[in-house]
Amino acid sequence: AQSVSQHNHHVILSEAASLELGCNYSYGGTVNLFWYVQYPGQHLQLLLKYFSGDPLVKGIKGFEAEFIKSKFSFNLRKPSVQWSDTAEYFCAVVIKGNTGKLIFGQGTTLQVKP
Amino acid sequence: GAGVSQTPSNKVTEKGKYVELRCDPISGHTALYWYRQSLGQGPEFLIYFQGTGAADDSGLPNDRFFAVRPEGSVSTLKIQRTERGDSAVYLCASSPDNNYGYTFGSGTRLTVV
């Protein structure tokens, strides 16, 4: 079965540190890729998405992600985190041509210390 | 409304009772999805509606779970004979057609005691 794996369950960083959250998926065909963020007490919000084209995708709030097809990876990065980035981050995939259902990873909790 | 609305935001029920969870999608969004998020996990797909019909219900865990969308807008997720293991946050998302432009609601936190 298709799955998404997020390597880090809980990450603690100081403000201004660089961030990289790992995401790998298991599916050999064409996928669309997403990163969602859930701030405390809020609903899931889209950070960025990749459908096709340039594998380096820029999203909101200074986040970016790189799709590496050969590694089945879609890692999320931010050069300098802020305290307000404290949240839970979810990687998700949609298999193209399927019903559009998102397959989520288990999430990474990011805690940024001021 | 501007977003996806889910009611109630919190529901506490006794084991064995029946519950209904409501999702009001963004107007005009034909695709509607239900997910379930257990503590410490990512959301898991339950069911997908395209218009009024359930196009994919492969994620429903068993026959105690059922969902409807009779007029192609509001959807209701129904859980019979609730069990403590059903405790989770139930999320709804809608999208214009099936084009991956999902908007999520804030969810219903269901607690079965």
Interface residues (C-beta under 8 A of the other chain):
Chain A: V4 Q6 N32 F34 Y36 Q42 H43 L44 Q45 L46 K49 F51 F90 A92 V94 T99 G100 K101 L102 I103 F104 G105 Q106 G107
Chain B: G3 V4 A31 Y33 Y35 G40 Q41 G42 P43 E44 F45 Y48 A55 D56 G59 L91 A93 S95 N98 N99 Y100 Y102 F104 G105 S106 G107
